[in-house]
Amino acid sequence: SQQGEEDPQALSIQEGENATMNCSYKTSINNLQWYRQNSGRGLVHLILIRSNEREKHSGRLRVTLDTSKKSSSLLITASRAADTASYFCATDAGDSWGKLQFGAGTQVVVTP
Amino acid sequence: DAGITQSPRHKVTETGTPVTLRCHQTENHRYMYWYRQDPGHGLRLIHYSYGVKDTDKGEVSDGYSVSRSKTEDFLLTLESATSSQTSVYFCAIRGSVKETQYFGPGTRLLVL
């Protein structure tokens, strides 16, 4: 079963616009991570937010976490064609083995 | 690039044949993971390892076995491949300090 559920499944925007995607999860977490996957490639880590944090920034990325609602959002500002990719949230329950549970992902297409 | 390679990168095999996928890392990371990625499911954990000869089952382990006889190599074996095991397989590693995972390039497996 998946821990994270992402919304929307797909998103199409133009360059310069902001892209927002959401992740909901079911059980308590130690941290939540976002990854990007370009077509046919492995996943690349983008940002990690801990359960005691509410917001985090990294470049054009802004992540929020609401543990009371068990949800997170990823905002990409001023999107570029190079941001075209699938984005996945992953939850870490804080067990001893670093296991992650991934959502099904949001496919983002940025057109010039 | 966390020094992770996967081999083979592509494989076509027939139902009932054994298949072994290899994950190799060059940085002595303790934790290694095997995932499969299928449309609509994100990544699902098959097996993981927390040291040489220390492995355990993940979410979708039926039909798969693993071995880790050296720190740098984590092997995934399909004892008797089935068409439902057609997928893209990703290996990932995690260090002991950072909580993020680093992914290999993936292996595309087609079982006919």
HADDOCK unambig.tbl for C-alpha pairs under 7 A between the chains (distance, minus, plus):
assign (segid A and resid 41 and name CA) (segid B and resid 105 and name CA) 5.51 0.50 0.50
assign (segid A and resid 41 and name CA) (segid B and resid 106 and name CA) 6.94 0.50 0.50
assign (segid A and resid 42 and name CA) (segid B and resid 103 and name CA) 5.52 0.50 0.50
assign (segid A and resid 42 and name CA) (segid B and resid 104 and name CA) 5.71 0.50 0.50
assign (segid A and resid 42 and name CA) (segid B and resid 105 and name CA) 4.68 0.50 0.50
assign (segid A and resid 42 and name CA) (segid B and resid 106 and name CA) 6.13 0.50 0.50
assign (segid A and resid 43 and name CA) (segid B and resid 103 and name CA) 5.77 0.50 0.50
assign (segid A and resid 44 and name CA) (segid B and resid 102 and name CA) 6.80 0.50 0.50
assign (segid A and resid 44 and name CA) (segid B and resid 103 and name CA) 6.96 0.50 0.50
assign (segid A and resid 45 and name CA) (segid B and resid 100 and name CA) 6.92 0.50 0.50
assign (segid A and resid 97 and name CA) (segid B and resid 50 and name CA) 6.61 0.50 0.50
assign (segid A and resid 98 and name CA) (segid B and resid 99 and name CA) 6.77 0.50 0.50
assign (segid A and resid 102 and name CA) (segid B and resid 42 and name CA) 6.05 0.50 0.50
assign (segid A and resid 102 and name CA) (segid B and resid 43 and name CA) 5.72 0.50 0.50
assign (segid A and resid 103 and name CA) (segid B and resid 42 and name CA) 5.51 0.50 0.50
assign (segid A and resid 104 and name CA) (segid B and resid 40 and name CA) 5.53 0.50 0.50
assign (segid A and resid 104 and name CA) (segid B and resid 41 and name CA) 4.84 0.50 0.50
assign (segid A and resid 104 and name CA) (segid B and resid 42 and name CA) 3.81 0.50 0.50
assign (segid A and resid 105 and name CA) (segid B and resid 42 and name CA) 6.08 0.50 0.50
